[in-house]
Amino acid sequence: MTSVYTVNKDDVLLGLLSFFFPTIPVIIRKGFWSKDTLINLLLTIAFGFPGLFHALYVIYMTSKERPLYEPIGGEPDLEARGDSQNAGLSSEPVGEEAAGEQPPLYDEVAESQNPAHASTDNKIQH
């Protein structure tokens, strides 16, 4: 049976510690040289309370009670599907590149029997 709560006693103790020293619980959960520790240290030094809120967020997100991955809407992972569901999809290029024809160069001029009457050039436009 799954627990209803998403925090445990370790999370509560780290939360209480974060009220006095917000960076210490982040160091315990994420390590000393991590991006979250640096962010928390800067938030705590510069503003105070945002460091506390960030520490509580890190404690909640790294809790052992939270699952690491939850599928959205109960559907299975799209990348883990079998080939039967992806049968209509192809990763091959479509269009001119698939036929082996290269697109024209920028300096290439369109071949035409009639000269252009407008004040534009007659380069091939795509």
C-alpha positions as CSV (number, residue, x, y, z in Angstrom):
1,M,0.0,0.0,0.0
2,T,1.3,3.4,-0.9
3,S,1.7,6.1,1.7
4,V,-0.5,9.2,1.4
5,Y,2.3,11.5,2.7
6,T,5.1,12.8,0.5
7,V,7.5,13.7,3.3
8,N,9.0,11.6,6.1
9,K,10.6,12.4,9.4
10,D,14.0,13.2,7.8
11,D,12.3,15.7,5.6
12,V,10.6,17.4,8.6
13,L,14.0,17.6,10.4
14,L,15.7,19.1,7.4
15,G,12.8,21.5,7.0
16,L,13.2,22.7,10.6
17,L,17.0,23.0,10.1
18,S,16.3,25.1,7.0
19,F,14.5,27.7,9.0
20,F,17.8,28.5,10.7
21,F,20.5,27.6,8.1
22,P,18.8,27.2,4.7
23,T,21.9,26.1,2.8
24,I,22.8,23.1,5.1
25,P,19.8,20.9,4.0
26,V,20.5,21.6,0.4
27,I,24.1,20.6,0.9
28,I,23.0,17.4,2.6
29,R,20.5,16.5,-0.3
30,K,22.3,17.8,-3.4
31,G,26.0,17.9,-2.4
32,F,28.4,20.7,-1.8
33,W,29.4,21.6,-5.4
34,S,25.9,21.5,-7.0
35,K,23.9,24.1,-8.9
36,D,21.2,24.0,-6.3
37,T,23.6,24.7,-3.4
38,L,25.0,27.7,-5.2
39,I,21.5,29.0,-6.0
40,N,20.4,28.6,-2.4
41,L,23.5,30.2,-1.0
42,L,23.1,33.2,-3.3
43,L,19.3,33.5,-2.5
44,T,20.0,33.2,1.2
45,I,22.8,35.9,1.2
46,A,21.0,38.3,-1.1
47,F,17.4,38.0,0.1
48,G,17.0,35.7,3.0
49,F,13.5,34.2,2.7
50,P,13.8,33.0,-0.9
51,G,16.7,30.9,0.3
52,L,14.4,29.3,2.8
53,F,11.7,28.6,0.2
54,H,14.3,27.2,-2.2
55,A,15.6,24.9,0.6
56,L,12.1,23.6,1.4
57,Y,11.5,23.0,-2.4
58,V,14.7,21.0,-2.7
59,I,13.8,19.0,0.4
60,Y,10.4,18.2,-1.0
61,M,11.6,17.4,-4.5
62,T,14.4,15.0,-3.2
63,S,12.2,13.3,-0.6
64,K,12.4,9.5,-0.6
65,E,8.6,9.4,-0.5
66,R,8.3,11.0,-3.9
67,P,8.6,8.7,-7.0
68,L,11.3,9.6,-9.4
69,Y,9.0,9.4,-12.5
70,E,5.3,9.6,-12.8
71,P,3.7,9.2,-16.2
72,I,1.3,12.1,-17.0
73,G,-2.2,10.9,-17.5
74,G,-1.4,7.3,-16.8
75,E,-0.1,6.8,-20.4
76,P,3.1,4.8,-20.9
77,D,6.3,6.5,-22.0
78,L,6.2,7.4,-25.7
79,E,9.8,6.4,-26.3
80,A,9.2,3.0,-24.7
81,R,6.4,2.0,-27.1
82,G,6.9,-0.9,-29.4
83,D,7.3,-0.7,-33.2
84,S,3.7,-1.7,-33.8
85,Q,2.4,1.7,-32.5
86,N,5.1,3.7,-34.4
87,A,4.7,1.8,-37.6
88,G,3.5,4.8,-39.6
89,L,6.3,7.0,-38.5
90,S,9.6,7.3,-40.3
91,S,12.7,9.2,-39.6
92,E,13.8,9.4,-43.2
93,P,13.8,12.8,-44.9
94,V,10.8,13.7,-47.1
95,G,10.7,15.8,-50.2
96,E,13.5,16.8,-52.5
97,E,16.3,15.6,-50.2
98,A,14.8,12.1,-50.2
99,A,15.0,11.9,-54.0
100,G,18.6,12.9,-54.0
101,E,18.1,16.3,-55.6
102,Q,20.1,19.1,-54.0
103,P,18.6,22.5,-53.5
104,P,19.9,25.3,-55.8
105,L,22.8,27.4,-54.7
106,Y,22.2,31.0,-53.8
107,D,23.9,32.5,-56.8
108,E,22.1,30.1,-59.2
109,V,19.7,31.9,-61.6
110,A,16.4,30.5,-62.7
111,E,16.3,29.5,-66.3
112,S,13.3,31.0,-68.0
113,Q,12.3,31.9,-71.5
114,N,10.6,35.1,-70.6
115,P,12.7,37.8,-68.9
116,A,11.4,39.2,-65.6
117,H,9.4,42.3,-66.0
118,A,9.5,43.3,-62.4
119,S,12.3,45.1,-60.6
120,T,13.4,41.9,-58.9
121,D,16.1,39.4,-59.7
122,N,15.2,36.1,-61.1
123,K,17.0,33.9,-58.6
124,I,15.2,30.7,-57.5
125,Q,13.1,31.4,-54.4
126,H,12.1,28.6,-52.0
